[in-house]
Amino acid sequence: MSTAWMSQLFFLGFIGLLASILSAQEPPVAFRVETDIYFEDNKQPVMQTLTLFHEGVFYDFDRVGQKSITVIDPGGRRIILLDRDRSVQLRIGMDEILSVETQVQQQIPPSEIQRLIPKPEATKVIPAAMTVAIVAESLEYHAKCLKPTQLGSVYQYSEFADWSARLNAFYSDRPLPPFARLTLNREVAKNGFLPSEIQRITHSRGRDNIATSKLLTNWALSSDDFTRIEKVGAMLVEFELVDAKSFFQKPETAAASATTKRR
């Protein structure tokens, strides 16, 4: 890997650490973000989530199937995945995720790493318009933002978005470092913004694939939101703790395994 690439990777890690430090210095802010994700020109969202920020912990709920919940706990240095269908949970240390990140980076050819790293000269931030653009060879992000009065929410959302990006990237069928998304999160937070819309354009085999996230932020938690958080607390006690292999096992595989054990 060239010195230039190593410098960019070091910079991404440094600004991530800086955001965590700033987040720790700001008091936690309670707020909620509803996210609808659209693919291409589809009028109906393919995914809907609700993220609650409360006392420094981030609770991410699947609003459609209501089957999965992700709890991101920076203070406890852990991420907890809950599967309501099977009543099981998986706990992943943040240091473990960073270790996986290092392993993935070492296994990917330098040529592919280069395509994932954003080009500094193509990073465009227009403060007056509150827009941020991040461009790499294989994909790009374009964000429309708003500027909240509560600075703590900026760094909390940035930290949530960072760990979500890592989780989605490294615990997938084809793990790839989310360099561009991490850079977008840093630029948005550095300017004191929160995203209101994010468009991701992936360049693959001569075709552009577009995914658009629309975010609605509200600065108060409802009584239903507090009930959701209380229910998560009960799940953390009641749900069976399993390993990653068992948690991510596909339903049909799990059923076949159970049948084999009964024979």
N, C-alpha and C positions, 0 to 999 in steps of 0.2 A: 504494500500500500504506500502511495506517495506521501511525502511530507505534507503537501497541501491538503490531502484528504484527512490525514491524521489530525491536522490543525483544526479542520472543520468539525471533526468528531469530538475533539476536546472542547471546542467552543460550545457545541450542543450540550455536552455534559455539564459544563460550567454554568451556563445560563439556567439549566434545570435546577442545579444546586442553589443558585442565587434566588430563584423563584421560591424554593422551599424555605429559605432563610427569611425572605420577606414575608411569606405567608405566616411563618411562626411568630413574626413580630406584630402582625395585625390581629386584633381580636376577632374570633369567629363571628360570622354574620349568618343569620338564619334567612334563607331564601329558597325559592324553588324555580326549576327550569323545566319546561315541557318542550320536548324535541320531537319533531315529525321529520322523517327521512323519506325522500322521494327519489326514484330512479328514472332517469331519462325524462320523458314528458308525461309520465303517469300522474293523473290527477289525485289518486288516492295514495296515502303514505304506505310504504312497505314495512315501516317500523315506527313505533311510537314509544317514547320513554318519558318517565317523570323522575327527575333528580331532586332530592331534598338535601339541603345543606343545613346541618344542625349540630351545634357544639363541636365543630371541627371534624365531624364525620359526614361522609357523603353516601347517600342511599339512592341507588339507581334501580328503578322499577320498570319492568316491561308492562306497558299499558294495554297491550293487545291481548296476548294470551294470559298475562298475569301469572306466568309460571316461574320466571327467573328474577332474582334480585341480586344485585351486586352491592356489597358494602365496602367502601374504601375508607380505611382508618389510618391516616398518616401518623397520628400520635402513637398508635400501636404498631406501626410499621407492618401492616398486613392488609390483605384484601380477602374478603370472604364471599364466596359464591353460594347462593341458596337455590335449590331446585325444589319448588313447592309440590310438583307432581310426585316426586319420589321421597320427599322429606329427608333430603340429604344435603350436606354442606361440605365445601372444600375451603380450606384456609391456606393461603399462599403468602409467604413472607415477601415483603418488598425487596429485600436483599436477594431472595431467590430469583425474582423476576429480573433484577439487574444482572445476576449471574447468567441467566438464560440469554439475556440481551448480548452479553459479551461473547458467549458461545456461538450464537447465531451470526454475529458480525465476523467471527473468525472463520466460519464455514462458508460464507458467501464469497464468490470470486470478486476480486477488486473491480472488475469491469461492471458488475451488477451493483456493487456498492456505490460506484460513481453515479449511476443512473438514478439512485435514490436520494442523493445528497442535494439539497437546494443550492441553486446558483446565487451567490451573494449579490451579483450585479442585477439579478432578475427579481430580487425582493423589493416590492414597492409598497410603501406605507404613505397614505395621504391622510394626515391628521384631520384636516378640515372636513374631509368627506367621511372620515372614520372608516376607511377601507384598508385592507391588507391583502397583498398578493404574494404567494410563495411559489416559485417555479423550480422543478427539477426536470431531468430529462424524461422520466417515466410518468410523472404526474404533477399536478399543480393544484393549489388551493386559492380560492378567492373568498374573502370574508367581508361582510358588511357588519358594522359594529355599533354599539351604543356606549355611552360613557356614564357609568353609575356614580352616585355620590359616595357610596360606601366602598372604599378602596379594598377592604378585606374580601369582598365578594370577587374582585378581579383575580386575586391570587388563589383563592379557594377554587374557583372554576378552572383556572389554569392547571392547578395541581390535579384536579379531578380529570381534566381532559388528557393530561400527560399519562396518568396511570391507566386510564381507559384505553388509550392508544396502544400502550405497551401490552396490556392484557389481550386486546383483540389481535395484535400483531404476532405475539410470540406463542399464543395458545391456539393457533389456527393450523389448517392443513399445510399451509406454505408460509412459515414464519419469515417475515422480512422486517428489518428495523424501520420504524415509522419516523424517519428523520424529518420529512417534510411537515408532518403533522405536529411534531414537537417544536419545530421552528415556528410554525404558525402560532401555536399556543404562546410561545415566548414573545413574539412580536406583538400579539394582541395584548398580552398582560403588560408588557413594557410601556405601552402607550396608554395604560389605564382603561382599556376597553373590555367590554364583554361582547361576544359574537351574537348577532341576531339572525344571521344567515351565513352558511358556509357551503360553498360549492367545490366539490372535488372532481377534477377531470383526470381520468386515468388514460394514458396513451398505450394502447396494446394492439399490435399487429395491424397498424395502419388505421385503427378506429379509436375514437374518443368515447369513453364511457363516463357519463355524468351522474353524480349523486348529489342531491341538495338537501341540506339539513336546515330546517327553520326552527328557531328557538324563541320561546316566549318566557321571559323572566318576570317573576312576581316577588315582591319584597316582603311578603308575609306568609307564614305557614298557616294552613287552615286546621280546624279541629280534626278533620279527616286525615290530614298529613301527620299530625301527632299520633293518631291511632295507628297509622301505617308503621311509624317508627316503633311504637310499643309492640306491635305484632312481630316485627323483625327481632326485637329483643327476646321474645318468647321462642322464636324459631332457632335462634342461636343456642338456646338451652336444649330444645327438644329434638332438633334434627340430628340425624346420625352423621358423625364425622367420617368422611371417606377420603381415599387418596385420589390423585388426579386421574389415574387410569380408570377407576370406577366411576368417578364423577362425569368424565367426558365420554364414557362408553355410550355408543348409540343404543337406543331402546331395543332394536331388533337383536343386537348382539347380546345385550343384557338378558333378554328373554331366552335366547338360545343357551346362554351360560347357565341360567337358573334351571332350565329343563335338563341340561346335562348333569347338574349336581343332584337333581332329584332321582336320576336313574340309578 
